Amino acid sequence: MITENEFVTPGEEGKEDATFRVIGWFSIGVAVAALGVYLGRELRVRYKFNRRTPYDFYSHAGKQTTEFGMGI
């Protein structure tokens, strides 16, 4: 069998390293952005929940569309 030797020049080797480095940093950036969006949403939901007043729990009172106790 005849095999051909591949010669890699130092310039080509650096291009592969740079490509993997860019892909790695991009994936880290996307992960950080996703984590920030998730944590921001959780903080916003908790802030809105803690800002309720006692009247908010009864805000739906009086909006009954059905009649209770009519025997139907």
Biopython code that builds the backbone (N, CA, C, O; Angstrom):
import numpy as np
from Bio.PDB.StructureBuilder import StructureBuilder

atoms = [
    (1, "MET", "N", (0.821, -1.190, 0.000)),
    (1, "MET", "CA", (0.000, 0.000, 0.000)),
    (1, "MET", "C", (0.858, 1.244, 0.000)),
    (1, "MET", "O", (1.875, 1.330, 0.689)),
    (2, "ILE", "N", (0.434, 2.172, -0.766)),
    (2, "ILE", "CA", (1.158, 3.427, -0.834)),
    (2, "ILE", "C", (0.340, 4.480, -0.098)),
    (2, "ILE", "O", (-0.836, 4.691, -0.395)),
    (3, "THR", "N", (0.957, 5.115, 0.834)),
    (3, "THR", "CA", (0.268, 6.188, 1.574)),
    (3, "THR", "C", (0.985, 7.490, 1.308)),
    (3, "THR", "O", (2.206, 7.542, 1.157)),
    (4, "GLU", "N", (0.205, 8.518, 1.256)),
    (4, "GLU", "CA", (0.792, 9.830, 1.045)),
    (4, "GLU", "C", (0.934, 10.534, 2.380)),
    (4, "GLU", "O", (0.009, 10.552, 3.192)),
    (5, "ASN", "N", (2.068, 11.097, 2.587)),
    (5, "ASN", "CA", (2.282, 11.851, 3.808)),
    (5, "ASN", "C", (1.683, 13.245, 3.649)),
    (5, "ASN", "O", (1.879, 13.922, 2.639)),
    (6, "GLU", "N", (0.964, 13.639, 4.658)),
    (6, "GLU", "CA", (0.393, 14.981, 4.615)),
    (6, "GLU", "C", (1.300, 15.901, 5.414)),
    (6, "GLU", "O", (1.649, 15.627, 6.562)),
    (7, "PHE", "N", (1.658, 16.965, 4.791)),
    (7, "PHE", "CA", (2.479, 17.947, 5.465)),
    (7, "PHE", "C", (1.601, 19.113, 5.881)),
    (7, "PHE", "O", (0.931, 19.738, 5.058)),
    (8, "VAL", "N", (1.618, 19.385, 7.149)),
    (8, "VAL", "CA", (0.817, 20.490, 7.672)),
    (8, "VAL", "C", (1.760, 21.639, 7.972)),
    (8, "VAL", "O", (2.701, 21.510, 8.754)),
    (9, "THR", "N", (1.490, 22.746, 7.344)),
    (9, "THR", "CA", (2.313, 23.918, 7.602)),
    (9, "THR", "C", (1.843, 24.585, 8.887)),
    (9, "THR", "O", (0.685, 24.425, 9.272)),
    (10, "PRO", "N", (2.709, 25.321, 9.551)),
    (10, "PRO", "CA", (2.314, 25.983, 10.800)),
    (10, "PRO", "C", (1.134, 26.946, 10.623)),
    (10, "PRO", "O", (0.372, 27.152, 11.568)),
    (11, "GLY", "N", (0.970, 27.527, 9.462)),
    (11, "GLY", "CA", (-0.135, 28.439, 9.227)),
    (11, "GLY", "C", (-1.479, 27.733, 9.231)),
    (11, "GLY", "O", (-2.467, 28.257, 9.745)),
    (12, "GLU", "N", (-1.509, 26.528, 8.648)),
    (12, "GLU", "CA", (-2.762, 25.768, 8.614)),
    (12, "GLU", "C", (-3.142, 25.267, 9.989)),
    (12, "GLU", "O", (-4.326, 25.205, 10.320)),
    (13, "GLU", "N", (-2.167, 24.912, 10.786)),
    (13, "GLU", "CA", (-2.439, 24.417, 12.126)),
    (13, "GLU", "C", (-3.062, 25.516, 12.981)),
    (13, "GLU", "O", (-3.952, 25.250, 13.789)),
    (14, "GLY", "N", (-2.605, 26.723, 12.806)),
    (14, "GLY", "CA", (-3.148, 27.849, 13.553)),
    (14, "GLY", "C", (-4.579, 28.181, 13.159)),
    (14, "GLY", "O", (-5.359, 28.655, 13.985)),
    (15, "LYS", "N", (-4.927, 27.933, 11.898)),
    (15, "LYS", "CA", (-6.288, 28.207, 11.439)),
    (15, "LYS", "C", (-7.287, 27.289, 12.124)),
    (15, "LYS", "O", (-8.375, 27.724, 12.501)),
    (16, "GLU", "N", (-6.924, 26.013, 12.287)),
    (16, "GLU", "CA", (-7.819, 25.079, 12.968)),
    (16, "GLU", "C", (-8.006, 25.475, 14.421)),
    (16, "GLU", "O", (-9.123, 25.453, 14.937)),
    (17, "ASP", "N", (-6.917, 25.837, 15.079)),
    (17, "ASP", "CA", (-7.015, 26.253, 16.477)),
    (17, "ASP", "C", (-7.883, 27.492, 16.614)),
    (17, "ASP", "O", (-8.682, 27.587, 17.546)),
    (18, "ALA", "N", (-7.742, 28.432, 15.707)),
    (18, "ALA", "CA", (-8.537, 29.649, 15.760)),
    (18, "ALA", "C", (-10.013, 29.343, 15.531)),
    (18, "ALA", "O", (-10.879, 29.940, 16.171)),
    (19, "THR", "N", (-10.298, 28.427, 14.632)),
    (19, "THR", "CA", (-11.694, 28.058, 14.357)),
    (19, "THR", "C", (-12.334, 27.429, 15.585)),
    (19, "THR", "O", (-13.451, 27.788, 15.956)),
    (20, "PHE", "N", (-11.634, 26.493, 16.217)),
    (20, "PHE", "CA", (-12.168, 25.861, 17.408)),
    (20, "PHE", "C", (-12.299, 26.860, 18.549)),
    (20, "PHE", "O", (-13.230, 26.772, 19.350)),
    (21, "ARG", "N", (-11.384, 27.796, 18.627)),
    (21, "ARG", "CA", (-11.443, 28.819, 19.661)),
    (21, "ARG", "C", (-12.676, 29.707, 19.468)),
    (21, "ARG", "O", (-13.362, 30.042, 20.434)),
    (22, "VAL", "N", (-12.951, 30.084, 18.224)),
    (22, "VAL", "CA", (-14.119, 30.916, 17.928)),
    (22, "VAL", "C", (-15.406, 30.159, 18.231)),
    (22, "VAL", "O", (-16.333, 30.716, 18.819)),
    (23, "ILE", "N", (-15.465, 28.898, 17.833)),
    (23, "ILE", "CA", (-16.651, 28.088, 18.108)),
    (23, "ILE", "C", (-16.853, 27.925, 19.609)),
    (23, "ILE", "O", (-17.981, 27.996, 20.097)),
    (24, "GLY", "N", (-15.777, 27.710, 20.333)),
    (24, "GLY", "CA", (-15.871, 27.568, 21.787)),
    (24, "GLY", "C", (-16.371, 28.828, 22.461)),
    (24, "GLY", "O", (-17.259, 28.767, 23.311)),
    (25, "TRP", "N", (-15.808, 29.978, 22.089)),
    (25, "TRP", "CA", (-16.253, 31.234, 22.689)),
    (25, "TRP", "C", (-17.697, 31.554, 22.320)),
    (25, "TRP", "O", (-18.450, 32.085, 23.137)),
    (26, "PHE", "N", (-18.077, 31.229, 21.088)),
    (26, "PHE", "CA", (-19.458, 31.469, 20.674)),
    (26, "PHE", "C", (-20.425, 30.619, 21.490)),
    (26, "PHE", "O", (-21.463, 31.117, 21.926)),
    (27, "SER", "N", (-20.104, 29.351, 21.704)),
    (27, "SER", "CA", (-20.985, 28.478, 22.484)),
    (27, "SER", "C", (-21.053, 28.924, 23.936)),
    (27, "SER", "O", (-22.111, 28.838, 24.561)),
    (28, "ILE", "N", (-19.942, 29.398, 24.478)),
    (28, "ILE", "CA", (-19.966, 29.924, 25.850)),
    (28, "ILE", "C", (-20.843, 31.168, 25.911)),
    (28, "ILE", "O", (-21.605, 31.342, 26.862)),
    (29, "GLY", "N", (-20.746, 32.027, 24.912)),
    (29, "GLY", "CA", (-21.573, 33.234, 24.880)),
    (29, "GLY", "C", (-23.051, 32.923, 24.792)),
    (29, "GLY", "O", (-23.861, 33.563, 25.464)),
    (30, "VAL", "N", (-23.412, 31.955, 23.978)),
    (30, "VAL", "CA", (-24.819, 31.564, 23.864)),
    (30, "VAL", "C", (-25.314, 30.978, 25.187)),
    (30, "VAL", "O", (-26.440, 31.254, 25.601)),
    (31, "ALA", "N", (-24.499, 30.188, 25.841)),
    (31, "ALA", "CA", (-24.895, 29.607, 27.124)),
    (31, "ALA", "C", (-25.086, 30.691, 28.177)),
    (31, "ALA", "O", (-26.037, 30.630, 28.957)),
    (32, "VAL", "N", (-24.203, 31.676, 28.212)),
    (32, "VAL", "CA", (-24.332, 32.773, 29.174)),
    (32, "VAL", "C", (-25.587, 33.595, 28.881)),
    (32, "VAL", "O", (-26.290, 34.001, 29.807)),
    (33, "ALA", "N", (-25.871, 33.840, 27.618)),
    (33, "ALA", "CA", (-27.076, 34.594, 27.254)),
    (33, "ALA", "C", (-28.338, 33.833, 27.658)),
    (33, "ALA", "O", (-29.275, 34.431, 28.186)),
    (34, "ALA", "N", (-28.372, 32.529, 27.418)),
    (34, "ALA", "CA", (-29.537, 31.724, 27.795)),
    (34, "ALA", "C", (-29.718, 31.712, 29.309)),
    (34, "ALA", "O", (-30.842, 31.802, 29.803)),
    (35, "LEU", "N", (-28.630, 31.602, 30.035)),
    (35, "LEU", "CA", (-28.711, 31.630, 31.496)),
    (35, "LEU", "C", (-29.213, 32.985, 31.987)),
    (35, "LEU", "O", (-30.005, 33.051, 32.927)),
    (36, "GLY", "N", (-28.757, 34.059, 31.356)),
    (36, "GLY", "CA", (-29.213, 35.396, 31.736)),
    (36, "GLY", "C", (-30.692, 35.599, 31.479)),
    (36, "GLY", "O", (-31.393, 36.197, 32.295)),
    (37, "VAL", "N", (-31.171, 35.102, 30.341)),
    (37, "VAL", "CA", (-32.603, 35.220, 30.041)),
    (37, "VAL", "C", (-33.419, 34.422, 31.048)),
    (37, "VAL", "O", (-34.449, 34.898, 31.526)),
    (38, "TYR", "N", (-32.971, 33.221, 31.373)),
    (38, "TYR", "CA", (-33.698, 32.380, 32.330)),
    (38, "TYR", "C", (-33.716, 33.020, 33.718)),
    (38, "TYR", "O", (-34.770, 33.098, 34.349)),
    (39, "LEU", "N", (-32.568, 33.473, 34.190)),
    (39, "LEU", "CA", (-32.522, 34.090, 35.515)),
    (39, "LEU", "C", (-33.308, 35.397, 35.554)),
    (39, "LEU", "O", (-33.958, 35.694, 36.556)),
    (40, "GLY", "N", (-33.257, 36.173, 34.487)),
    (40, "GLY", "CA", (-34.031, 37.405, 34.427)),
    (40, "GLY", "C", (-35.517, 37.143, 34.499)),
    (40, "GLY", "O", (-36.250, 37.873, 35.167)),
    (41, "ARG", "N", (-35.964, 36.109, 33.819)),
    (41, "ARG", "CA", (-37.382, 35.761, 33.870)),
    (41, "ARG", "C", (-37.785, 35.314, 35.268)),
    (41, "ARG", "O", (-38.833, 35.715, 35.773)),
    (42, "GLU", "N", (-36.956, 34.485, 35.894)),
    (42, "GLU", "CA", (-37.271, 34.020, 37.242)),
    (42, "GLU", "C", (-37.330, 35.181, 38.233)),
    (42, "GLU", "O", (-38.232, 35.236, 39.069)),
    (43, "LEU", "N", (-36.385, 36.100, 38.146)),
    (43, "LEU", "CA", (-36.396, 37.256, 39.048)),
    (43, "LEU", "C", (-37.615, 38.133, 38.810)),
    (43, "LEU", "O", (-38.199, 38.659, 39.758)),
    (44, "ARG", "N", (-37.999, 38.290, 37.555)),
    (44, "ARG", "CA", (-39.164, 39.113, 37.239)),
    (44, "ARG", "C", (-40.439, 38.477, 37.783)),
    (44, "ARG", "O", (-41.298, 39.171, 38.328)),
    (45, "VAL", "N", (-40.565, 37.151, 37.634)),
    (45, "VAL", "CA", (-41.745, 36.460, 38.134)),
    (45, "VAL", "C", (-41.814, 36.562, 39.657)),
    (45, "VAL", "O", (-42.888, 36.788, 40.216)),
    (46, "ARG", "N", (-40.689, 36.400, 40.321)),
    (46, "ARG", "CA", (-40.681, 36.495, 41.783)),
    (46, "ARG", "C", (-40.971, 37.906, 42.246)),
    (46, "ARG", "O", (-41.646, 38.093, 43.259)),
    (47, "TYR", "N", (-40.475, 38.910, 41.527)),
    (47, "TYR", "CA", (-40.743, 40.296, 41.884)),
    (47, "TYR", "C", (-42.225, 40.602, 41.737)),
    (47, "TYR", "O", (-42.822, 41.245, 42.600)),
    (48, "LYS", "N", (-42.818, 40.139, 40.643)),
    (48, "LYS", "CA", (-44.239, 40.392, 40.436)),
    (48, "LYS", "C", (-45.064, 39.672, 41.493)),
    (48, "LYS", "O", (-46.075, 40.203, 41.954)),
    (49, "PHE", "N", (-44.647, 38.465, 41.885)),
    (49, "PHE", "CA", (-45.396, 37.716, 42.893)),
    (49, "PHE", "C", (-45.325, 38.408, 44.245)),
    (49, "PHE", "O", (-46.323, 38.461, 44.963)),
    (50, "ASN", "N", (-44.177, 38.930, 44.599)),
    (50, "ASN", "CA", (-44.011, 39.584, 45.899)),
    (50, "ASN", "C", (-44.679, 40.947, 45.962)),
    (50, "ASN", "O", (-44.907, 41.465, 47.055)),
    (51, "ARG", "N", (-44.998, 41.538, 44.826)),
    (51, "ARG", "CA", (-45.604, 42.855, 44.805)),
    (51, "ARG", "C", (-47.124, 42.807, 44.920)),
    (51, "ARG", "O", (-47.769, 43.852, 44.834)),
    (52, "ARG", "N", (-47.709, 41.645, 45.108)),
    (52, "ARG", "CA", (-49.162, 41.544, 45.223)),
    (52, "ARG", "C", (-49.636, 42.166, 46.528)),
    (52, "ARG", "O", (-48.944, 42.138, 47.546)),
    (53, "THR", "N", (-50.811, 42.715, 46.466)),
    (53, "THR", "CA", (-51.455, 43.241, 47.668)),
    (53, "THR", "C", (-52.542, 42.256, 48.086)),
    (53, "THR", "O", (-52.931, 41.400, 47.291)),
    (54, "PRO", "N", (-53.036, 42.361, 49.306)),
    (54, "PRO", "CA", (-54.119, 41.454, 49.714)),
    (54, "PRO", "C", (-55.353, 41.574, 48.818)),
    (54, "PRO", "O", (-56.104, 40.610, 48.676)),
    (55, "TYR", "N", (-55.568, 42.726, 48.223)),
    (55, "TYR", "CA", (-56.734, 42.914, 47.360)),
    (55, "TYR", "C", (-56.601, 42.159, 46.044)),
    (55, "TYR", "O", (-57.607, 41.858, 45.402)),
    (56, "ASP", "N", (-55.384, 41.853, 45.638)),
    (56, "ASP", "CA", (-55.183, 41.112, 44.395)),
    (56, "ASP", "C", (-55.720, 39.692, 44.479)),
    (56, "ASP", "O", (-56.116, 39.119, 43.464)),
    (57, "PHE", "N", (-55.738, 39.122, 45.664)),
    (57, "PHE", "CA", (-56.228, 37.760, 45.812)),
    (57, "PHE", "C", (-57.738, 37.689, 45.609)),
    (57, "PHE", "O", (-58.268, 36.640, 45.242)),
    (58, "TYR", "N", (-58.437, 38.806, 45.847)),
    (58, "TYR", "CA", (-59.889, 38.835, 45.713)),
    (58, "TYR", "C", (-60.330, 39.661, 44.515)),
    (58, "TYR", "O", (-61.476, 40.107, 44.467)),
    (59, "SER", "N", (-59.451, 39.872, 43.554)),
    (59, "SER", "CA", (-59.779, 40.719, 42.415)),
    (59, "SER", "C", (-60.845, 40.099, 41.524)),
    (59, "SER", "O", (-61.532, 40.819, 40.799)),
    (60, "HIS", "N", (-60.997, 38.785, 41.563)),
    (60, "HIS", "CA", (-61.993, 38.128, 40.727)),
    (60, "HIS", "C", (-63.347, 38.021, 41.415)),
    (60, "HIS", "O", (-64.302, 37.553, 40.795)),
    (61, "ALA", "N", (-63.467, 38.431, 42.660)),
    (61, "ALA", "CA", (-64.737, 38.347, 43.380)),
    (61, "ALA", "C", (-65.743, 39.287, 42.729)),
    (61, "ALA", "O", (-65.406, 40.419, 42.384)),
    (62, "GLY", "N", (-66.956, 38.827, 42.562)),
    (62, "GLY", "CA", (-67.987, 39.631, 41.957)),
    (62, "GLY", "C", (-68.077, 39.467, 40.461)),
    (62, "GLY", "O", (-68.976, 40.038, 39.842)),
    (63, "LYS", "N", (-67.198, 38.723, 39.861)),
    (63, "LYS", "CA", (-67.221, 38.494, 38.416)),
    (63, "LYS", "C", (-67.764, 37.108, 38.104)),
    (63, "LYS", "O", (-67.277, 36.442, 37.190)),
    (64, "GLN", "N", (-68.744, 36.679, 38.837)),
    (64, "GLN", "CA", (-69.311, 35.352, 38.627)),
    (64, "GLN", "C", (-70.282, 35.389, 37.464)),
    (64, "GLN", "O", (-71.174, 36.237, 37.416)),
    (65, "THR", "N", (-70.110, 34.476, 36.534)),
    (65, "THR", "CA", (-70.997, 34.429, 35.373)),
    (65, "THR", "C", (-72.098, 33.416, 35.551)),
    (65, "THR", "O", (-73.057, 33.410, 34.779)),
    (66, "THR", "N", (-71.989, 32.563, 36.542)),
    (66, "THR", "CA", (-73.019, 31.549, 36.759)),
    (66, "THR", "C", (-73.757, 31.847, 38.047)),
    (66, "THR", "O", (-73.217, 32.492, 38.947)),
    (67, "GLU", "N", (-74.956, 31.391, 38.133)),
    (67, "GLU", "CA", (-75.762, 31.576, 39.317)),
    (67, "GLU", "C", (-75.654, 30.308, 40.176)),
    (67, "GLU", "O", (-75.878, 29.195, 39.700)),
    (68, "PHE", "N", (-75.319, 30.500, 41.404)),
    (68, "PHE", "CA", (-75.194, 29.359, 42.301)),
    (68, "PHE", "C", (-76.479, 29.250, 43.138)),
    (68, "PHE", "O", (-77.092, 30.264, 43.470)),
    (69, "GLY", "N", (-76.871, 28.047, 43.468)),
    (69, "GLY", "CA", (-78.020, 27.834, 44.340)),
    (69, "GLY", "C", (-79.359, 27.933, 43.644)),
    (69, "GLY", "O", (-80.377, 28.072, 44.322)),
    (70, "MET", "N", (-79.410, 27.869, 42.325)),
    (70, "MET", "CA", (-80.669, 27.969, 41.615)),
    (70, "MET", "C", (-81.340, 26.612, 41.448)),
    (70, "MET", "O", (-82.516, 26.559, 41.088)),
    (71, "GLY", "N", (-80.638, 25.522, 41.696)),
    (71, "GLY", "CA", (-81.233, 24.203, 41.600)),
    (71, "GLY", "C", (-81.316, 23.694, 40.164)),
    (71, "GLY", "O", (-82.084, 22.769, 39.899)),
    (72, "ILE", "N", (-80.598, 24.229, 39.280)),
    (72, "ILE", "CA", (-80.666, 23.790, 37.882)),
    (72, "ILE", "C", (-79.541, 22.824, 37.615)),
    (72, "ILE", "O", (-79.406, 22.326, 36.497)),
]
sb = StructureBuilder()
sb.init_structure("model")
sb.init_model(0)
sb.init_chain("A")
sb.init_seg("    ")
for serial, (resi, resn, name, xyz) in enumerate(atoms, 1):
    if name == "N":
        sb.init_residue(resn, " ", resi, " ")
    sb.init_atom(name, np.array(xyz, "f"), 0.0, 1.0, " ", f" {name:<3s}", serial, name[0])
structure = sb.get_structure()
